Amino acid sequence: MNIVMLEPLGVDKEVIDRLSKPFMDKGHRFTPCFEKINNKDEIIKRASEADILIIANSPLDGDVIEACPNLKMISVAFTGIDHIDIKTCKEKNILISNAAGYCTDAVAELTFGLILNLLRNIKDCDNATRDGKTKSGFIGNELFNKTIGIIGTGAIGFKVAKVARAFDCKVLAHSRTEKKEVIDLGVEYVSLEKLLKESDIVTIHTPLTNKTKNLIDKEKLDLMKPSSILINVARGPVVDSEALAKALNDENIAGAGIDVYEMEPPIPRDHPLLSAKNMILTPHVAFATHESIERRATITFENISAWMENKPQNIMLK
């Protein structure tokens, strides 16, 4: 088999050498790419002879997939696969596995980093202290006893629920599937409308699908309390950015923490969220810890090994 790593995975070369060695010891070819490439002709050149492709979050469109006649599997060092041309993969019977669970703790932790920052004005307090100012104007709010509404109770949403309960928060949830382990935490599943109306904090942990695109639009934002905050560390297009910016600027909600956008950062200078009030923006870093990045590389190679043994795992498309 010819395994091609089409983009860097964010770990040291020594880690990739260690993970790829068992495959080469068995006679498989492994071709790594340690620099990100954006030229489609060069991408096709590197990918064209692959039986297996390893990618992270760079787009993989149909032209590239069509140019790989031997391609049988794509191992994605990421959770979502909406950056891959799924239609072409289905037509060519290409299996896709993802790095499920690699960043559950990392994303949940940043979720609460954003929540606490917004409630306690941490970023602004730092700036004020450096400018020789006092606590004047920085009386914050406690997380204790607040109602947190979680949209999507997959692995990350479940972890967020556990942490929220540790803060003695009431937790509401809305998800396609209601899970016993979530209910056993004391979480109440409710309609999306009830969640938005009653939550002090709304945090999004749902994948991007046709049904979730612009799920949080003007109509939904209008349901939220003026004192509430919105967190999105899932997928940018789940939230209508223009509607969110307007809700913040009109003080219809109190704040927002956003890690994801309609595109990968850098985001355009005229992006509506850049000029919105009470906004904390991070450049898609929720998943990005040293521990999670190495974990996803390990899972990505484990997926290939499992597939070669006819025991595919973390299957997103078969």
N, C-alpha and C positions, 0 to 999 in steps of 0.2 A: 504494500500500500504506500502511496505517496501522500504524506501529511504536510500541508502547507499552512504555516502560521502567517496569516495575511497582514497582521498589524501587531505592534507591541502590546504586551499584556500588563505593562506597568511594573514588572518585577525585574530583578537583576538577571543578567544572562546566566549566572550560575544556577538559578532556580529553574530556568527553562532547560538548561543542559541536564539537570538532575531528573526533571520530569520526562524529558524526551528520550533519555538513555535506554530505558527498557524497550522502547519501540525499535530503536536502531539496533539493539542487541539481537532482536528477533528478525532483522533483515529489512525492516521498513525504512523508507526514506523520510527524512524530516528536513523541511526547508523553512527556517525561521526568518521573519522580517522584524528587525529591531528599530526601524524608522517608519513612521506613518507616511503613507503615500496617498495622494489625492488624484493623481493622473489616471484616468480610466484605462488607457492603453497599457500603462505599466501594471496596473492591478490585474488586468486580464492576462498579461504576459506571465505574471507570477502565479496566478491561480489556475491557468488553463490545463495543466497536467495533474491537478490534484484529484485524489480519491476522497480525501477528507480535508475540509477547510476549518481552520480555527480563526474566529474573528471576535472582536469585542463589541463596541457599539458604533463602529463605522458603517455607513449604509452599504448594503450588498444588493445591487439591483439586478433585474432580470437579464440585462446584457452580459454581465459578468457570469452569472450562473449558466446562461446559454452557451457561453464560451468554454465551459468545463464539461466535456462529454463524459468524463469518467467519474464525475462527482456523485458520491453516494451518501455522504454525511456532512453536516455542518455542526461543529461544537462551538457554542457561543459562550464566551466568557462574560456573560451578562445575564440579567433575568428576563427582560423583555426581548421580543423578537420582531417588534413592529418596524425595525429598520431593515428587515430582510424582505425580498420579494417572495411572499408566501405562495402566491399563485403559480409562479414558475417552479418553485420547489415541489409543489403538489403534482404538477404536470410531469416532472422528471423523477417522482418518487424518491425525493431526497429527505432523509431523516434529519430532524433538527433536535438537538439537546441543548438545554441551557444550564447555567451554573446556579441552580436553585439553592437558595438558602445562604449564599456566600456572604451577603451583606445585611442580613436581618437585624443583627445587633447594631451595626453601624448606622443604618437608616433610622431605626427607632431612637437611637441616642441623639442624632442630629434633630429629629423631630422635637424632642424635649429641650434641646439647646435653643432652638428657635422659639419655642413656647416661652421658656423662662426669660429669654432675652427680651421678648415683647412685653411680658408681664412686669419685668423689673427694670426695663430700660437700660440694660447692661451696656450696650454699645454707646448710647448717648451719655451715660454716666461716666464712662471712660473718657470720652471726648471732653466732657465738662471738667473732670478732675484735672486733666492735662492743661486745660485753659484757666486753672486757678479758681474754678467756680465751686459752689456748694451743692447740697442735695436739693436746693430749692427747685420746685417743679418736677421732681423725680420721685414723688410718692407713688409706689407701684401697687401691684395686686398680687395676692397669693394664688398659688395653684391649688392649695388645699381646699377641698370641698367644692371645687368647680365641676361643671358637667362637661365632659369631653365626648364629642361625637366622632366616631371613627367610620369612615366610608371605605369599606373593603376590609374583610377580616381574614385575609390570607396570613402567611407566616409573619409578615411585618406588622400588619394590623393587630394580630394576636399579641405580639410582643409589646406593642404600644399599649394595648389594653392592660397587660400585666403591670407595666410600669405605672400607668395611670392609677391603677388600683393601689399600688404602693404609696402613691401620693394622696390616698384617701379621696380620690375623685369618683364621682358618679360617672359611669360610662354607658353611653348609648352607641348602638352600631347599626349600620345598614350595609347589607352585603347580598350578593346573588345567592349565596348558600349560608344558612345558619348552622353554626357548629356547636356541638355539645360542650367542647372544652372552653369555648368562649362564654357560653351561658353559665357554665360552672364557676367562672370567675365572678359572677354577679353582674354580667353585662346584659343589658336589655336590647334586643333587636326591635327596631322601630322603622316606620316609613322614613324615606329621605326627608320629606317635608317636616315631620315631627322632629327629626334629628336637628335639622337646620334651625328650627324655631326655638328649640330648648337648650341647645348647646352653647356654652361659653367659649369653647374652642372646638373648631371643626378641623379634622386632619384627614387628608386624603391618602389612601393606600390601595388604590384600584388600578388595574392595568388599563392601557389605552385600547379601546375597541370602538367599533362604530356606535355602540350604545353609550359609551362613556365620554366620547368627544364632546367638549363644551357642556359636560354634565352640570358644571357649576357656571351658570349663565346669569344674566341680570335678574331673571325671575327668581332663581334660587337664592341669589345674594340678597334680594329684597326680603326673604324670609328670615334672615339672620338678625340677631339682636344688634343694636348700635354699639354695644359693649363687647361684642364677640370678636374673635380673631380666627383667621383661616390659615392653615398650613398645607402646603403642597410639596411633597418630596417624592411624588409618584411619577406622573407624566404631565408635561406642560399643557398639552391641548385639552386635558380634562377640565381646565379652568379657562373661561373666556377672559383673557388678560385685559382687554379694553373695559369690559364690564367691571372687573375687579378694581382697576385703577379708578374708575368713576365712583364706585362704592366707597373707596378709601378717601378720595378727595372730597366727596360729599358728606363724609363722616357717617355713612350708613352702617359701616362696621368700623371697629376700632384699630385694626391692624392686620398685617399678613406677613408670613414668612414663606418665601418661595425659593426652591432650589432647582426647579425645572421649568423649561420654556418651550416655545414652539420650535426652537432650533437649539443646537448645542452652543453654549457660550464660545466666543464673545457674542453677546446680544447687541442688536443695533442701538446706536445712541438715541434714536427716537422711539425706542420701545416704551409703551405706555407705563409700564411698571417702574421705570427709572425715575419718573417724576411724581409718583404716587406718594401720599402721606403715610407715615407710620408703617413703613415697609422695610423688611430686612431681606436682602437678596444674597444668595450664595450661588457660586458657579457650577452647579451640578456636582456637589461633593459629598452628598449623603452617603454614598457607597464607599467613599475613598478613604480607607484607613490602611495602614501597612498590613494589618492582620487580614482584612477582607480581600485585599488585592491578591495576596499570596494564596488565600483560600480559594478564590475563584479560578486561579491558574491551575491549582491542584484538581479541582472538580472538573475543569475543562478536559484535562488529560485523562482523568478517571472515566469520564463519559466515553471517550474514544476506546479505552481498554474494555469497558463493559460492552460496547457495541461490537467490537471484534470478537468477543466471547459469546455473541448472540444473546446477551442479556442487557439490552439497551436500557438506560436509566435517564431520568430527568427529561423525558420525551415531551417536546412541544409540538412536533409535527411528525407523523409517521406515514 
